[in-house]
């Protein structure tokens, strides 16, 4: 992955995972109703990160689309209550 996107691209991908994970943890700690959505987002991020770390890539369309859909649901629920 470092060879394809360079160090800047690799840093941006890691920063995106960290940002999404911290946003999900914040949602778990702060929200008292509909807390399942941040949990789903955190679980999806953990599965996608583990999947990418073990040698498989997020370049597989089914994994990337499923991850994006789960994170989109999580973000939509967060913005709905803001």
ABEGO torsion letter per residue (X at the ends): XAAAAEAAAAAAAAAAAAAAAAAAAAAAAABABGAAAAAAAAAAAAAAAAAAAAGBBAABAAAAAAAAAAAAAAAAAAAAAX
